[in-house]
Every structure is written in C-alpha cells, then in structure tokens.
Amino acid sequence: MSTKRLDIKELQISVTELLSLIKNDEEIVITNGNTPVARLTILNSTDEIIFESEKTPQPGLNLGAMVMSNDFDQPLADEFWLQNP
C-alpha cells in the first residue's frame, strides 16, 4: 500500500477523487503543515462492519435503572380524565 500526503491548506481535490485514490490501494494522510491530522484508507470488508444501531439489544445491562411504582396498573382518577385540578 502506498501513502500519499496532502496538505489541508492546499487540498483542492473532490471526495470522489479521494475515494478513487483509496480504491487504488493508496493510503491518504492529510496534514496541517507537517502535522498529520487524518488518514484515509479503504475498509477491508464492508460485510464485517456492524454499525451500533444494528447491534442486537442485550437485556439486563441496566438493571435497576428504572423503577415502577406498585400502583402503575391501577385506574387513573376521574380528575385526570376530566382535566380538573
């Protein structure tokens, strides 16, 4: 894999061009002067990536975080339904 350095102040390349460089098995290091600030590489396999929102929930991780009152299933008072304070 070859590495190409691009200075952020002189960066005048489109995202499409950046992606085409990455697809050609290049690594791009974006610098600010002589300081590297970002590295762009191609992902090994997009099939293996599991995004946070796609993970299966795991029950029991936050036990005790929520408390339910003993009368939660009791009928509400008429004042509630009639909007009387």
FENHUNOR-V999658 format. One record per helix or strand. SS is the DSSP state (@ for helix, = for strand). FROM is the first residue (numbers start at 1). TO is the last residue. If there is no record, write none. Layout:
ss: {SS & SS}
from: {FROM & FROM}
to: {TO & TO}
This chain:
ss: {= & @ & = & = & @ & @ & @}
from: {2 & 15 & 26 & 35 & 46 & 52 & 78}
to: {7 & 23 & 32 & 40 & 48 & 54 & 82}
